[in-house]
Amino acid sequence: MQRTHTSLVLAFGLCLALPALAGPGPQQVIAEGAEAVRAVLKVKTTKGSRAETEQKNKLKQVVDGFLDYRELSTRALGPHWKERSDAERAEFVELLRDLIEASYTGAIRSNADFTLTFQPEEVAEDGATAQVSAVAAARTKKGKPVSEDLLFHLYLVPASRAWMIYDVEFGDISLVRHYRGEFNRKIKKEGYPALVATMKKKLEEVKSGKVEKKMSL
């Protein structure tokens, strides 16, 4: 799953590379979110310090402003979402948020230098959903050029009328499809409690540095 992890980093790194755009719309939401993330991360902090903890909390608030983890979680769990209680749903959203953040928080610090070519946003006829496609390009530490086709999926929140991202595709991989496949297999084989236990274990391993920060369980 190394490619999946690299692509996720690139996808979130894209947010840091998007230019400021004029006028309202899905692209502007991503652009403003990118600038907010950049503002938070430009402050240097010491690992394990109180300042680093505060920075991570602030970054979490910023990303929550344009990435809808609940919608992502709902789609990723698929039919299993309806079977969960309100408490289980809240716990699941928080776990998935923490796992995704563990995958990109540290990595985007050193992956902000992207060049970007994107197509005009595509808004559905009913105005409820939109897509923003782009090609992000960068160079590895060894100078090797790399690029990734990206497709952001957004929806218009009825109450706030704000655009929120609920899925990101990179190449032939989608966050929602990727997680849905893993979650469904785990639940069918061992049950929902086993999925939650695995997610908690992976999160602790990532936080402790025992395993590489990546998307897969």
Phi and psi in degrees as GROMACS dihedral restraints (atoms count N, CA, C in turn):
[ dihedral_restraints ]
;  ai    aj    ak    al  type     phi  dphi    fc
    3     4     5     6     1   -61.0    20    10
    4     5     6     7     1   -40.0    20    10
    6     7     8     9     1   -64.1    20    10
    7     8     9    10     1   -38.0    20    10
    9    10    11    12     1   -61.2    20    10
   10    11    12    13     1   -44.4    20    10
   12    13    14    15     1   -64.9    20    10
   13    14    15    16     1   -45.5    20    10
   15    16    17    18     1   -61.4    20    10
   16    17    18    19     1   -40.6    20    10
   18    19    20    21     1   -67.2    20    10
   19    20    21    22     1   -37.8    20    10
   21    22    23    24     1   -63.0    20    10
   22    23    24    25     1   -43.6    20    10
   24    25    26    27     1   -60.1    20    10
   25    26    27    28     1   -42.8    20    10
   27    28    29    30     1   -64.8    20    10
   28    29    30    31     1   -38.9    20    10
   30    31    32    33     1   -63.1    20    10
   31    32    33    34     1   -43.9    20    10
   33    34    35    36     1   -76.2    20    10
   34    35    36    37     1   -29.7    20    10
   36    37    38    39     1   -64.1    20    10
   37    38    39    40     1   -32.1    20    10
   39    40    41    42     1   -56.1    20    10
   40    41    42    43     1   -40.3    20    10
   42    43    44    45     1   -57.7    20    10
   43    44    45    46     1   -33.3    20    10
   45    46    47    48     1   -75.9    20    10
   46    47    48    49     1   -18.2    20    10
   48    49    50    51     1   -98.1    20    10
   49    50    51    52     1   -10.3    20    10
   51    52    53    54     1   -67.8    20    10
   52    53    54    55     1   133.6    20    10
   54    55    56    57     1   -76.0    20    10
   55    56    57    58     1   163.0    20    10
   57    58    59    60     1   -68.1    20    10
   58    59    60    61     1   136.8    20    10
   60    61    62    63     1  -118.8    20    10
   61    62    63    64     1   149.3    20    10
   63    64    65    66     1   -91.6    20    10
   64    65    66    67     1   143.7    20    10
   66    67    68    69     1    86.9    20    10
   67    68    69    70     1   156.9    20    10
   69    70    71    72     1   -75.7    20    10
   70    71    72    73     1   164.1    20    10
   72    73    74    75     1   138.6    20    10
   73    74    75    76     1   172.7    20    10
   75    76    77    78     1   -55.0    20    10
   76    77    78    79     1   -42.8    20    10
   78    79    80    81     1   -63.7    20    10
   79    80    81    82     1   -38.0    20    10
   81    82    83    84     1   -66.4    20    10
   82    83    84    85     1   -36.9    20    10
   84    85    86    87     1   -59.2    20    10
   85    86    87    88     1   -45.8    20    10
   87    88    89    90     1   -65.4    20    10
   88    89    90    91     1   -42.3    20    10
   90    91    92    93     1   -63.4    20    10
   91    92    93    94     1   -45.7    20    10
   93    94    95    96     1   -66.5    20    10
   94    95    96    97     1   -36.8    20    10
   96    97    98    99     1   -63.5    20    10
   97    98    99   100     1   -39.0    20    10
   99   100   101   102     1   -61.9    20    10
  100   101   102   103     1   -44.4    20    10
  102   103   104   105     1   -65.3    20    10
  103   104   105   106     1   -37.3    20    10
  105   106   107   108     1   -65.8    20    10
  106   107   108   109     1   -40.9    20    10
  108   109   110   111     1   -63.6    20    10
  109   110   111   112     1   -43.6    20    10
  111   112   113   114     1   -60.5    20    10
  112   113   114   115     1   -41.6    20    10
  114   115   116   117     1   -62.9    20    10
  115   116   117   118     1   -37.7    20    10
  117   118   119   120     1   -69.7    20    10
  118   119   120   121     1   -44.5    20    10
  120   121   122   123     1   -81.7    20    10
  121   122   123   124     1   -11.2    20    10
  123   124   125   126     1   -71.9    20    10
  124   125   126   127     1   -16.4    20    10
  126   127   128   129     1   -82.3    20    10
  127   128   129   130     1   121.0    20    10
  129   130   131   132     1   -78.0    20    10
  130   131   132   133     1   134.2    20    10
  132   133   134   135     1  -130.8    20    10
  133   134   135   136     1   160.4    20    10
  135   136   137   138     1   -93.4    20    10
  136   137   138   139     1   134.3    20    10
  138   139   140   141     1   -57.4    20    10
  139   140   141   142     1   130.5    20    10
  141   142   143   144     1    85.1    20    10
  142   143   144   145     1    -1.8    20    10
  144   145   146   147     1   -83.7    20    10
  145   146   147   148     1   166.6    20    10
  147   148   149   150     1   -65.0    20    10
  148   149   150   151     1   -35.3    20    10
  150   151   152   153     1   -63.6    20    10
  151   152   153   154     1   -37.3    20    10
  153   154   155   156     1   -66.6    20    10
  154   155   156   157     1   -41.2    20    10
  156   157   158   159     1   -61.8    20    10
  157   158   159   160     1   -44.3    20    10
  159   160   161   162     1   -63.9    20    10
  160   161   162   163     1   -37.8    20    10
  162   163   164   165     1   -65.1    20    10
  163   164   165   166     1   -42.7    20    10
  165   166   167   168     1   -63.3    20    10
  166   167   168   169     1   -40.2    20    10
  168   169   170   171     1   -65.1    20    10
  169   170   171   172     1   -39.7    20    10
  171   172   173   174     1   -67.9    20    10
  172   173   174   175     1   -39.9    20    10
  174   175   176   177     1   -63.1    20    10
  175   176   177   178     1   -38.9    20    10
  177   178   179   180     1   -60.5    20    10
  178   179   180   181     1   -43.1    20    10
  180   181   182   183     1   -64.3    20    10
  181   182   183   184     1   -40.2    20    10
  183   184   185   186     1   -64.5    20    10
  184   185   186   187     1   -49.9    20    10
  186   187   188   189     1   -64.2    20    10
  187   188   189   190     1   -35.1    20    10
  189   190   191   192     1   -60.8    20    10
  190   191   192   193     1   -20.1    20    10
  192   193   194   195     1   -77.0    20    10
  193   194   195   196     1   -17.6    20    10
  195   196   197   198     1  -132.9    20    10
  196   197   198   199     1    -8.4    20    10
  198   199   200   201     1  -116.6    20    10
  199   200   201   202     1   117.1    20    10
  201   202   203   204     1   -89.4    20    10
  202   203   204   205     1    95.4    20    10
  204   205   206   207     1   -66.9    20    10
  205   206   207   208     1   -32.1    20    10
  207   208   209   210     1   -67.4    20    10
  208   209   210   211     1   -43.3    20    10
  210   211   212   213     1   -65.4    20    10
  211   212   213   214     1   -41.3    20    10
  213   214   215   216     1   -60.8    20    10
  214   215   216   217     1   -44.3    20    10
  216   217   218   219     1   -64.2    20    10
  217   218   219   220     1   -42.2    20    10
  219   220   221   222     1   -58.7    20    10
  220   221   222   223     1   -46.9    20    10
  222   223   224   225     1   -71.5    20    10
  223   224   225   226     1   -35.1    20    10
  225   226   227   228     1   -69.4    20    10
  226   227   228   229     1   -36.6    20    10
  228   229   230   231     1   -77.6    20    10
  229   230   231   232     1   -21.5    20    10
  231   232   233   234     1    59.0    20    10
  232   233   234   235     1  -131.9    20    10
  234   235   236   237     1   -64.2    20    10
  235   236   237   238     1   -20.0    20    10
  237   238   239   240     1   -73.3    20    10
  238   239   240   241     1   -18.9    20    10
  240   241   242   243     1   -62.8    20    10
  241   242   243   244     1   -41.7    20    10
  243   244   245   246     1   -64.5    20    10
  244   245   246   247     1   -24.0    20    10
  246   247   248   249     1   -83.4    20    10
  247   248   249   250     1    -8.5    20    10
  249   250   251   252     1   -90.9    20    10
  250   251   252   253     1   148.2    20    10
  252   253   254   255     1   -77.0    20    10
  253   254   255   256     1   169.2    20    10
  255   256   257   258     1   -59.4    20    10
  256   257   258   259     1   -39.7    20    10
  258   259   260   261     1   -66.4    20    10
  259   260   261   262     1   -41.4    20    10
  261   262   263   264     1   -65.0    20    10
  262   263   264   265     1   -39.8    20    10
  264   265   266   267     1   -63.8    20    10
  265   266   267   268     1   -44.8    20    10
  267   268   269   270     1   -61.4    20    10
  268   269   270   271     1   -43.0    20    10
  270   271   272   273     1   -63.7    20    10
  271   272   273   274     1   -41.6    20    10
  273   274   275   276     1   -65.4    20    10
  274   275   276   277     1   -44.7    20    10
  276   277   278   279     1   -59.4    20    10
  277   278   279   280     1   -42.8    20    10
  279   280   281   282     1   -65.6    20    10
  280   281   282   283     1   -40.9    20    10
  282   283   284   285     1   -64.3    20    10
  283   284   285   286     1   -45.6    20    10
  285   286   287   288     1   -66.0    20    10
  286   287   288   289     1   -39.9    20    10
  288   289   290   291     1   -58.0    20    10
  289   290   291   292     1   -47.3    20    10
  291   292   293   294     1   -63.8    20    10
  292   293   294   295     1   -38.8    20    10
  294   295   296   297     1   -66.8    20    10
  295   296   297   298     1   -42.2    20    10
  297   298   299   300     1   -66.7    20    10
  298   299   300   301     1   -43.0    20    10
  300   301   302   303     1   -62.3    20    10
  301   302   303   304     1   -37.0    20    10
  303   304   305   306     1   -63.9    20    10
  304   305   306   307     1   -25.8    20    10
  306   307   308   309     1   -78.5    20    10
  307   308   309   310     1   -29.7    20    10
  309   310   311   312     1  -118.9    20    10
  310   311   312   313     1   -21.1    20    10
  312   313   314   315     1   -54.9    20    10
  313   314   315   316     1   -52.3    20    10
  315   316   317   318     1   -73.1    20    10
  316   317   318   319     1   -36.8    20    10
  318   319   320   321     1   -67.6    20    10
  319   320   321   322     1   -36.8    20    10
  321   322   323   324     1   -69.8    20    10
  322   323   324   325     1   -15.8    20    10
  324   325   326   327     1   -59.2    20    10
  325   326   327   328     1   -39.4    20    10
  327   328   329   330     1  -104.5    20    10
  328   329   330   331     1    12.0    20    10
  330   331   332   333     1  -130.5    20    10
  331   332   333   334     1    38.8    20    10
  333   334   335   336     1   -92.8    20    10
  334   335   336   337     1    -8.5    20    10
  336   337   338   339     1   -91.0    20    10
  337   338   339   340     1    76.0    20    10
  339   340   341   342     1  -112.4    20    10
  340   341   342   343     1   147.8    20    10
  342   343   344   345     1  -101.3    20    10
  343   344   345   346     1   148.4    20    10
  345   346   347   348     1  -136.3    20    10
  346   347   348   349     1   133.2    20    10
  348   349   350   351     1  -123.6    20    10
  349   350   351   352     1   122.7    20    10
  351   352   353   354     1  -133.7    20    10
  352   353   354   355     1   158.2    20    10
  354   355   356   357     1   -94.7    20    10
  355   356   357   358     1   158.7    20    10
  357   358   359   360     1   -57.8    20    10
  358   359   360   361     1   145.4    20    10
  360   361   362   363     1   -60.1    20    10
  361   362   363   364     1   148.2    20    10
  363   364   365   366     1  -115.9    20    10
  364   365   366   367     1   113.0    20    10
  366   367   368   369     1  -103.2    20    10
  367   368   369   370     1   133.3    20    10
  369   370   371   372     1   -62.0    20    10
  370   371   372   373     1   157.1    20    10
  372   373   374   375     1   -58.1    20    10
  373   374   375   376     1   -34.3    20    10
  375   376   377   378     1   -82.3    20    10
  376   377   378   379     1    -3.7    20    10
  378   379   380   381     1    73.2    20    10
  379   380   381   382     1    10.4    20    10
  381   382   383   384     1   -92.6    20    10
  382   383   384   385     1   -25.4    20    10
  384   385   386   387     1  -134.3    20    10
  385   386   387   388     1   163.0    20    10
  387   388   389   390     1  -154.0    20    10
  388   389   390   391     1   161.0    20    10
  390   391   392   393     1  -131.3    20    10
  391   392   393   394     1   142.3    20    10
  393   394   395   396     1  -126.9    20    10
  394   395   396   397     1   114.3    20    10
  396   397   398   399     1  -104.9    20    10
  397   398   399   400     1   150.0    20    10
  399   400   401   402     1  -160.2    20    10
  400   401   402   403     1   162.8    20    10
  402   403   404   405     1  -118.7    20    10
  403   404   405   406     1   119.2    20    10
  405   406   407   408     1  -101.4    20    10
  406   407   408   409     1   133.8    20    10
  408   409   410   411     1  -128.4    20    10
  409   410   411   412     1   143.8    20    10
  411   412   413   414     1  -154.6    20    10
  412   413   414   415     1  -177.7    20    10
  414   415   416   417     1  -127.0    20    10
  415   416   417   418     1   142.6    20    10
  417   418   419   420     1   -73.5    20    10
  418   419   420   421     1   173.9    20    10
  420   421   422   423     1   -59.8    20    10
  421   422   423   424     1   -25.3    20    10
  423   424   425   426     1   -89.8    20    10
  424   425   426   427     1     3.5    20    10
  426   427   428   429     1    88.7    20    10
  427   428   429   430     1     5.8    20    10
  429   430   431   432     1   -77.9    20    10
  430   431   432   433     1   128.8    20    10
  432   433   434   435     1   -72.5    20    10
  433   434   435   436     1   136.9    20    10
  435   436   437   438     1  -134.6    20    10
  436   437   438   439     1   150.7    20    10
  438   439   440   441     1  -147.1    20    10
  439   440   441   442     1   161.4    20    10
  441   442   443   444     1  -149.3    20    10
  442   443   444   445     1   133.6    20    10
  444   445   446   447     1   -80.2    20    10
  445   446   447   448     1   129.6    20    10
  447   448   449   450     1  -124.9    20    10
  448   449   450   451     1   146.5    20    10
  450   451   452   453     1  -140.1    20    10
  451   452   453   454     1   113.6    20    10
  453   454   455   456     1   -92.4    20    10
  454   455   456   457     1   132.7    20    10
  456   457   458   459     1  -107.5    20    10
  457   458   459   460     1   128.6    20    10
  459   460   461   462     1  -128.6    20    10
  460   461   462   463     1   158.3    20    10
  462   463   464   465     1  -136.3    20    10
  463   464   465   466     1   155.9    20    10
  465   466   467   468     1   -92.1    20    10
  466   467   468   469     1   115.8    20    10
  468   469   470   471     1   -69.5    20    10
  469   470   471   472     1   119.6    20    10
  471   472   473   474     1   -54.2    20    10
  472   473   474   475     1   -45.3    20    10
  474   475   476   477     1   -67.7    20    10
  475   476   477   478     1   -46.4    20    10
  477   478   479   480     1   -96.5    20    10
  478   479   480   481     1   -15.0    20    10
  480   481   482   483     1    59.9    20    10
  481   482   483   484     1    30.9    20    10
  483   484   485   486     1  -106.0    20    10
  484   485   486   487     1   143.4    20    10
  486   487   488   489     1   -81.5    20    10
  487   488   489   490     1   133.7    20    10
  489   490   491   492     1  -132.2    20    10
  490   491   492   493     1   141.5    20    10
  492   493   494   495     1   -79.5    20    10
  493   494   495   496     1   135.0    20    10
  495   496   497   498     1  -125.1    20    10
  496   497   498   499     1    -7.9    20    10
  498   499   500   501     1  -159.8    20    10
  499   500   501   502     1   149.8    20    10
  501   502   503   504     1  -133.4    20    10
  502   503   504   505     1   129.8    20    10
  504   505   506   507     1  -107.4    20    10
  505   506   507   508     1   139.4    20    10
  507   508   509   510     1  -135.9    20    10
  508   509   510   511     1   116.4    20    10
  510   511   512   513     1    65.6    20    10
  511   512   513   514     1  -124.9    20    10
  513   514   515   516     1  -103.3    20    10
  514   515   516   517     1    16.6    20    10
  516   517   518   519     1  -113.1    20    10
  517   518   519   520     1   135.5    20    10
  519   520   521   522     1  -119.5    20    10
  520   521   522   523     1   139.0    20    10
  522   523   524   525     1   -55.4    20    10
  523   524   525   526     1   -48.7    20    10
  525   526   527   528     1   -62.3    20    10
  526   527   528   529     1   -49.8    20    10
  528   529   530   531     1   -64.3    20    10
  529   530   531   532     1   -40.4    20    10
  531   532   533   534     1   -60.3    20    10
  532   533   534   535     1   -52.2    20    10
  534   535   536   537     1   -68.7    20    10
  535   536   537   538     1   -37.4    20    10
  537   538   539   540     1   -59.8    20    10
  538   539   540   541     1   -42.2    20    10
  540   541   542   543     1   -62.7    20    10
  541   542   543   544     1   -46.8    20    10
  543   544   545   546     1   -65.6    20    10
  544   545   546   547     1   -44.7    20    10
  546   547   548   549     1   -64.7    20    10
  547   548   549   550     1   -43.4    20    10
  549   550   551   552     1   -63.5    20    10
  550   551   552   553     1   -42.5    20    10
  552   553   554   555     1   -62.8    20    10
  553   554   555   556     1   -43.4    20    10
  555   556   557   558     1   -65.2    20    10
  556   557   558   559     1   -44.6    20    10
  558   559   560   561     1   -65.4    20    10
  559   560   561   562     1   -43.4    20    10
  561   562   563   564     1   -64.7    20    10
  562   563   564   565     1   -34.9    20    10
  564   565   566   567     1   -83.1    20    10
  565   566   567   568     1   -41.9    20    10
  567   568   569   570     1  -126.8    20    10
  568   569   570   571     1   -11.2    20    10
  570   571   572   573     1   100.0    20    10
  571   572   573   574     1   161.7    20    10
  573   574   575   576     1   -62.3    20    10
  574   575   576   577     1   -44.4    20    10
  576   577   578   579     1   -55.8    20    10
  577   578   579   580     1   -35.7    20    10
  579   580   581   582     1   -66.9    20    10
  580   581   582   583     1   -36.2    20    10
  582   583   584   585     1   -62.8    20    10
  583   584   585   586     1   -47.9    20    10
  585   586   587   588     1   -61.4    20    10
  586   587   588   589     1   -42.3    20    10
  588   589   590   591     1   -62.5    20    10
  589   590   591   592     1   -40.9    20    10
  591   592   593   594     1   -65.4    20    10
  592   593   594   595     1   -41.5    20    10
  594   595   596   597     1   -63.0    20    10
  595   596   597   598     1   -42.2    20    10
  597   598   599   600     1   -64.8    20    10
  598   599   600   601     1   -41.9    20    10
  600   601   602   603     1   -63.9    20    10
  601   602   603   604     1   -44.4    20    10
  603   604   605   606     1   -62.7    20    10
  604   605   606   607     1   -40.3    20    10
  606   607   608   609     1   -62.8    20    10
  607   608   609   610     1   -43.0    20    10
  609   610   611   612     1   -65.0    20    10
  610   611   612   613     1   -39.5    20    10
  612   613   614   615     1   -64.6    20    10
  613   614   615   616     1   -40.7    20    10
  615   616   617   618     1   -65.9    20    10
  616   617   618   619     1   -44.8    20    10
  618   619   620   621     1   -63.4    20    10
  619   620   621   622     1   -33.9    20    10
  621   622   623   624     1   -83.1    20    10
  622   623   624   625     1    -9.2    20    10
  624   625   626   627     1    82.6    20    10
  625   626   627   628     1    11.5    20    10
  627   628   629   630     1   -75.3    20    10
  628   629   630   631     1   -26.7    20    10
  630   631   632   633     1  -129.9    20    10
  631   632   633   634     1   160.5    20    10
  633   634   635   636     1   -67.5    20    10
  634   635   636   637     1   144.5    20    10
  636   637   638   639     1   -74.0    20    10
  637   638   639   640     1   109.0    20    10
  639   640   641   642     1  -150.7    20    10
  640   641   642   643     1   170.3    20    10
  642   643   644   645     1   -74.2    20    10
  643   644   645   646     1   -38.7    20    10
  645   646   647   648     1   -67.9    20    10
  646   647   648   649     1   152.8    20    10
